[in-house]
Amino acid sequence: YWKMADPNKTILGALTEGVQRDLWEKLGTRTARTVIAVIGGSPAYLAEIWEGDILIAFNGEKIVGEAGLSKLLEKYNGQEIVLTLWRNGNFYDVTVLLNAKA
């Protein structure tokens, strides 16, 4: 389900879940997040983040689970960040402008 976002809270606009165990070694981390849905018009959508992408780091800071993702979103509220992701076996850096509106 989708819940209404707090209008003062930074959002990425991507619903995520933990990474599958068989990818831990390839990714070099157990704590990254797999994108399972992207909200149209959101920062994730505008940055062309896709379902199935694996989010690794914000500005070089590793994402440590769902709580870590939330902390990084708040830390970089309103800023343009470089998001490192893994897609189809390769690492990519994409630029994302974080804001409070989807």
URSULLIN-V815488 format. One record per residue. N is the residue number from 1. SS is DSSP state (h for helix, s for strand, l for the rest). BURIAL is + if it has 24 or more other ideal C-beta (glycine too) atoms within 12 Angstrom, else -. D_CENTER is the distance of its C-alpha to the mean C-alpha in Angstrom with 2 decimals. Layout:
# URSULLIN-V815488
n->(N/N)
ss->(SS/SS)
burial->(BURIAL/BURIAL)
d_center->(D_CENTER/D_CENTER)
This chain:
# URSULLIN-V815488
n->(1/2/3/4/5/6/7/8/9/10/11/12/13/14/15/16/17/18/19/20/21/22/23/24/25/26/27/28/29/30/31/32/33/34/35/36/37/38/39/40/41/42/43/44/45/46/47/48/49/50/51/52/53/54/55/56/57/58/59/60/61/62/63/64/65/66/67/68/69/70/71/72/73/74/75/76/77/78/79/80/81/82/83/84/85/86/87/88/89/90/91/92/93/94/95/96/97/98/99/100/101/102)
ss->(l/l/l/l/l/l/l/l/l/l/s/l/l/s/s/s/s/s/l/l/h/h/h/h/h/h/h/l/l/l/l/l/s/s/s/s/s/s/l/l/l/l/h/h/h/h/l/l/l/l/l/l/l/s/s/s/s/s/l/l/s/s/l/l/h/h/h/h/h/h/h/h/h/h/h/l/l/l/l/s/s/s/s/s/s/s/s/l/l/s/s/s/s/s/s/s/s/l/s/l/l/l)
burial->(-/-/-/-/-/-/-/-/-/+/+/+/+/+/+/+/-/+/+/-/-/-/-/-/-/-/+/-/+/-/+/+/+/+/+/-/-/+/-/-/-/+/+/+/+/+/+/-/+/-/-/-/+/+/+/+/+/+/-/-/-/-/+/-/-/-/-/+/+/-/-/+/+/-/-/+/-/-/-/-/+/+/+/+/+/+/-/-/-/-/-/-/-/+/-/+/+/+/+/-/-/+)
d_center->(18.27/16.62/17.69/18.50/16.14/17.91/18.75/18.48/14.98/11.98/9.53/6.43/8.29/6.44/8.29/7.43/10.21/11.52/12.26/15.84/18.46/19.86/16.87/16.95/19.57/18.19/14.85/16.75/14.74/14.82/11.95/8.79/6.87/8.05/7.14/10.52/10.78/9.91/12.15/14.64/14.98/11.65/9.85/7.43/10.88/12.67/10.65/11.45/8.25/10.16/10.74/11.15/8.70/7.62/4.85/7.69/8.02/8.11/11.67/12.78/11.98/10.83/8.32/11.10/10.48/9.61/11.90/10.52/7.05/9.50/11.69/9.58/8.84/12.61/13.62/12.36/13.43/14.88/14.25/13.25/10.92/10.54/7.26/8.72/8.06/10.86/12.56/16.16/17.09/16.10/13.71/12.66/11.66/10.60/11.38/9.58/11.88/10.59/13.31/14.66/15.55/14.30)
